[in-house]
């Protein structure tokens, strides 16, 4: 059985998919799936489900949602054994790798470690990590504070994985970087200077030095207006390296094309 939370929540068993009909049961499953093999207290679940509207019979309501979840698990696997009642609450006894969020985090961490020493493997690993996403993280369980925090963390790691993937692609072949997609993300996440830095390098390697420099100036303006800050050292170094066409940036594509033509 697989539990998928990176987008709409569903369970998979063999070739079949199963969805939750109850919003609150979806929250219960999500909380348990984020901590497989670890007890999640009833108090924590009650607070997540009804923090904004306290209920006198919240424990009974929680038990009703757990029963719904057990019924679903039984229809999926033929047994309710994965879901255990423990002294403090409930425990989902499934392998960590059966939850897509945990597989993503493991692949993202592995890919990040490979970027510098083996960018080809990093690309394959990070593309596999990002392919697990089907929509916003925990999208069926984001009303409570704890799930929102977890969702924000996963979304942050998603952007970081994309940055690592872009860095690996740039080190292998700048032509593999989708500049328009990278530009859009840099605009949407204007506070992430690494995205702007990668976009500058991608544009420079594409022979678009003036555009690359303008990305720096645009990022500088946004940071000043939104946060009252100057770009960090990494972004400044990238700007200065592009200004002087530092050889460590690699040859722009137009220069490479000219060199090939000259040789031919």
Steps between C-alpha positions, in 0.01 A plus 500: 500500500618851418377822658522809281476849650694711247179617336152354546506233771456142385606147586637264236506122516605314190340676204210644703461842661282585798396846618361623829140620510541666841700823535582437866596138440736631231666721762538202735658289226731784396624560855567130549668462159737788572627309805486131401581266786479785753201547734296814441310606810124539504542846651712610204246366252209663681684832502575469129141415413306735724735771629279773355174348626552298821257211549385346827498153342813541288649167613189314384507688170867408455422133564227516236749631246751232595230239438443646154872477433515140621211414270689649205821317592307175517355558154849574366709230666243257641616577854501789748834390647702803382302730731559435870344653808768581757478642849537861392330488163559320168787361296519416129732203459617535141848533346626856468553442128130429451426873546583715197603800713771295669620354170521852361707626794742209476546543125535878537771461765685240292478714188630806684808305610568392140477841330871583526658158468266324255258744335371239254381277784374806685277588204345153488449490878353850530270452201370184668442697821309781331295255291331384821316832526145520361390827660541701823632301796235369740231679300219302666622566855626858520240654731687420822820667617720190513415383150548853365847511655587160351359605163708819501812296582434261213433785257827662609689176433330475163643836393841407641494174302414698187792733567734201544368345179558825310855528637572142389358564152706817463817311582420235237328693221343844537268427207312255723383780730147630421575872532136616484402264784799607706417866440141450617612328821752776567216754477262295716769444764675835480654459845695191389822646366630165382224482238606841367865394503422184303287696254786747446740215427252326267448821303874571484572148376228556237690802372264754660740695722294821509189311614704320765622831641147642501384205713744617766370857486139379513573276800678789668199728455255240632713424805533871577126566466367182663758440773725803515800278423789484257573181301725254678861423420424208268277711277755784497778254406291363214433853375865598512609176332253558215616861461858388444397183311688286747616174344374305802144566376562299185478624144175661381325291237547762226877497562507121482297503179739758348799289599351188339422693181853639489649152540269360231 
